[in-house]
Amino acid sequence: MSAYLLTPLATIDIFNIWTYIAEHSEAAADRVEQAIYDACEFLAEGPLRGHTRPDLTLRPLRFWTLSRYPNYTLAYLPGSAPLQVIAVLHGKQNTRRILRQRR
């Protein structure tokens, strides 16, 4: 069993990211997808590794930006067991609006 859980919308986020990148390169899409899953595992091992963003949400979410792919950020609930990943976001998205819709 995994130490993290992707919400259905986070799963859709990953699918959409993969689909968009795969239009140019399936190999690149696979690398980004794997980096997302690796980050989820990393955060599940230490949920406080991310940081809060009170400018985006008052919810107890934490955020982690992928070091190799800094356009992508995970939003997750650090106190959940397993760790619940709420969203996988691209930096050009309206993060505040997306998080407001994902209650």
C-alpha positions in Angstrom: 0.0 0.0 0.0 1.3 3.4 -0.9 2.0 6.0 1.8 0.1 8.6 -0.2 -3.2 8.9 -1.9 -4.0 11.0 -5.0 -7.5 12.5 -4.9 -9.5 11.8 -8.1 -8.8 15.4 -9.2 -5.1 15.1 -8.6 -5.1 12.0 -10.7 -6.8 13.9 -13.5 -4.2 16.7 -13.1 -1.4 14.2 -13.7 -3.2 12.7 -16.7 -3.7 16.2 -18.2 0.0 17.1 -17.6 1.1 13.8 -19.2 -1.2 14.3 -22.1 0.0 17.9 -22.7 3.7 17.0 -22.6 3.2 13.8 -24.6 2.0 15.8 -27.6 5.7 16.7 -28.0 7.4 13.7 -26.3 6.0 10.7 -24.6 9.4 10.1 -23.0 9.4 13.5 -21.5 5.9 13.1 -20.3 6.9 9.8 -18.6 9.8 11.5 -16.9 7.6 14.3 -15.5 5.0 11.8 -14.4 7.6 9.7 -12.6 9.0 12.9 -10.9 5.5 13.7 -9.6 5.1 10.2 -8.1 8.7 10.3 -6.6 7.8 13.6 -5.0 4.6 12.1 -3.5 6.7 9.3 -2.0 9.3 11.8 -0.7 6.6 13.9 1.0 4.8 10.9 2.4 8.1 10.1 4.3 8.3 13.7 5.7 5.0 15.5 5.3 6.3 18.8 6.8 9.0 19.1 4.1 6.7 21.4 2.1 5.7 24.9 2.9 2.5 26.7 3.6 1.0 29.4 1.4 -1.4 31.6 3.4 -1.5 33.9 0.4 -3.3 31.1 -1.6 -5.4 29.3 1.0 -6.1 29.3 4.7 -6.6 25.5 4.6 -3.8 23.4 6.3 -2.3 22.6 2.9 1.4 22.4 2.2 3.1 22.8 -1.1 6.1 21.2 -2.8 7.6 22.3 -6.0 9.4 19.7 -8.1 13.1 20.6 -8.2 13.7 19.1 -11.6 10.5 20.5 -13.1 9.9 23.7 -11.2 6.7 24.6 -13.1 4.9 21.9 -11.2 3.8 22.0 -7.6 2.0 19.5 -5.4 -0.6 20.7 -2.9 -1.2 18.2 -0.1 -2.6 17.7 3.4 0.3 16.9 5.7 -1.7 15.5 8.6 -3.6 12.9 6.6 -2.7 9.2 6.6 -2.0 8.3 4.0 -0.7 11.6 2.8 -3.5 13.1 0.6 -2.3 14.9 -2.6 -5.0 17.4 -3.4 -3.6 18.9 -6.6 -0.7 18.9 -9.1 -0.5 22.4 -10.4 1.3 24.1 -13.2 2.8 27.5 -12.3 0.6 29.3 -14.9 -2.6 28.0 -13.5 -4.8 30.1 -11.1 -3.8 28.1 -8.0 -6.1 30.1 -5.6 -9.2 29.4 -7.8 -8.3 25.7 -8.2 -7.8 25.2 -4.5 -11.1 27.0 -3.7 -12.9 24.6 -5.9 -11.3 21.5 -4.3 -12.9 21.4 -0.9 
